[in-house]
């Protein structure tokens, strides 16, 4: 294939980044803004050894899975990648992506994937804006900004603030966060810390520190973690690794003999001290690798239950090895990246664990982002 070559293909599926996948002469072509079942005309952009990037020119025959995008900026704004797909088709695409990650990277077929769906719009409580003389989001594949006065996926409070022009950037920052839920409205440069209602309690948070962006889905995830933890030996402590502001431990910790909180962001860990109450709580302001080093020397007693909520990079090598060797009988892995989850799952299963349950939580409708929960038990 040559750059600029025109082609016609039938789109087969959706790739991890949200582009449609088609095949031409045995080579995969990734084409953004296409749906499975589309017959599409495109132009070759970059041609790689085993795959190519295609630019969509025309939908010749639309797939029945297509739908009209809600947002007039869709296709230009870099925030959403699946608004052209009906919501049910988005869910099926994400299930396929998650399943394929396990078969391709994990090397095994996962359990039947359970799914928690979400309201397709007005779900996002935490939004990051950019500012360069005007407020906007980044364009697709560009450093330029798309000017905006509304965002259909944002929480109602953020949408109202946008329409009323009440969102303004902090001094000397071109990127900043806003959080809204019910009566809570936090913004960098304004009121930055506050308390947000999650299930039956209020948690302290800071808009500059990571906090799940979809509170309704977070509540479903917490409920499932509570159910999973009910089978644990609560005479042993709970470990919440990559604990952030202590969200999971705040709901799970009360029944255990103690709680270990591991978080290298000191601002987040300070908030966790407010959110997680009780006796025998130990705080580790450490990375996962540094925490493992302390465990190797302290001969720490085992835990009854461990929650792991790593960043996109997944577990570090030292932590994977420690868990395979000395991890608890029950562990819950909250993932934001199917590829690293599949990699880590393979390692854990080779080290004596079984993957008992796998659940997809659609925290981010209209995008290709996938959040999931994997539950492991010792064989």
Secondary structure as UniProt FT lines:
FT   TURN            3..4
FT   STRAND          6..14
FT   TURN            16..17
FT   STRAND          20..24
FT   TURN            25..26
FT   STRAND          27..31
FT   TURN            32..33
FT   TURN            36..37
FT   STRAND          39..47
FT   STRAND          51..61
FT   TURN            64..65
FT   TURN            72..73
FT   TURN            75..76
FT   TURN            83..84
FT   HELIX           87..101
FT   HELIX           102..106
FT   STRAND          113..116
FT   STRAND          126..131
FT   STRAND          135..139
FT   TURN            140..141
FT   STRAND          145..147
FT   TURN            152..153
FT   HELIX           156..163
FT   TURN            164..165
FT   TURN            171..172
FT   STRAND          175..181
FT   TURN            182..183
FT   STRAND          184..187
FT   TURN            188..189
FT   STRAND          193..198
FT   TURN            199..200
FT   STRAND          201..206
FT   TURN            207..208
FT   HELIX           215..229
FT   TURN            230..231
FT   TURN            234..235
FT   STRAND          237..241
FT   TURN            244..246
FT   HELIX           247..252
FT   HELIX           253..255
FT   STRAND          259..262
FT   HELIX           266..275
FT   STRAND          281..284
FT   HELIX           288..298
FT   STRAND          303..308
FT   TURN            312..313
FT   HELIX           317..326
FT   STRAND          330..335
FT   HELIX           338..350
FT   TURN            351..352
FT   STRAND          353..361
FT   TURN            365..366
FT   STRAND          371..378
//
